[in-house]
Amino acid sequence: MQTNPFSFSKRFQSFKYAFNGLIILIREEHNARIHIIAAVLAIILGFVLEISLTEWISIIFAIALVVSLEIINSAIENIADFISPEKNKQIKRIKDLAAAGVLVGAIASVCIGLIIFLPKIFKIVKMLF
């Protein structure tokens, strides 16, 4: 069995493909744009409310989870449409399951954001009134 030797240029090329995937996601997937806007807002709110290191880790993980799930969902949808361009009950089931994965991740991320941000927002509101 022959193995290919390690190559920095091939590793660099793989990063190029991955970044191209991110560009495709942003350009073509409308829900991904919504997730990215939510992520930017969470990051801004994190700076404004001066969240802790542990809270930052939670926010970053939640953002990465949702974006990763959106990428996987988009890949599944694209391959399903390639395999079966016409309506197909089983393909619909597969696509619905993949979309449900994104939904579960998004709901969990919203819960994380509420747990982190709401007490800080309530504290500020309470100080103002």
N, C-alpha and C positions, 0 to 999 in steps of 0.2 A: 504494500500500500504506500503510495507516494503522497507526501504532504508538501504543501507549498510553503516556502520559507516566509518568515515574517517580513512584511513590507510596509514602511511608513507611508508610501504613496498610496497603497491600497487602503490603508486605514483612513487616510485623508479623504480618499474617494468615497468611502462609506459614509463619512460625515457629510459630505456634499449631497449624497442621496437623501440622507435623513433631513437635512435642512430644506431640500427641495420638497420633501413630504410636508414639512411645516408650511411652506409657501402655498402648496396645493390646498392644504387644509384651510388656511386663511382666505384664499381667493375663492374657493368653491363651496365651502360648507358654512351656511348661514348660522346654524346653531353654534358652531365653533367661534364665530365672531361674538356672539352673545356671551359665551363663556369667557372669552378673552377680555371683553369689556368689564364683566363682573370681577375678573381677576385683577385688572388694573385698579378698579375701584377699591377692592379689598386691600391692595398694596398701599394705595394712597391713604385709606382710612387707618391702616396699620401704622404708618408714619405719623399721621396727625394725632392719633390716640396713644402713640408711644407704647405699643404692645411689647410684651416681654420676649425674650429669646425663645422660650418654649411655645409661646403663642405664634411667633413667626414660623417656627418649625411646623406647627399645625396648619397654618395658612398656606405655606409653600407646599406641603404635602397634599392638602385638599385641592389646590390649583393644579398640581401635577397629576393628581388622580383623575380629575374631570377632563383635562386636556388629553391625557393618555387614553382614557375611555372613549373620548370623541374620535380620536385618531383610529383606534381599533374598530369602532362602529363604522366609521367612514370606509375603512378598508373592507370590512365585511359587506357593506352595502355595494361597494364598487365591484367586488368579485361576484356577488350574487347577481347583480345586473348584467355582468359580462356572461355569466353562465346561463342565465335565463332572462333575456330582455323582455319577453312577454310575461303577462301576469301568471303567477304560479303560487298556489296556496302554501306550499312548503317554503318557498323563498320568502314569502311575506312573513311566515312564522319565524324564520331565521333572522330577518331584518328587525322584526318587532322585539325579539329577545335581545339583540345587540343594542337596540335603542333603550330597552329597559335597563341595561347595564349602565348606560350614561345617566339615565334618570336617577337610579339609586345613588350613584356617585355624586350627582348634583345635589340631591336632597341632603346627603350626609355633609357635603361641603357647606350648604346653607346653614345647617344645624351648627357646625363648627364655627362659622362666622357669627351666628347669633349668640352662641355661648361666649365668644371672645369679645365681641363688640357691644352687645346690648348693655351689659353692666357699666361699661365705661361711658356710653352715651347717656344712660340714666343718671349717672353720677354728675355729668356735666350739666344736664338739664336741671337736676335737683339744685345744683349750685347757683344756677341762673335765676331760679324762681324761689 
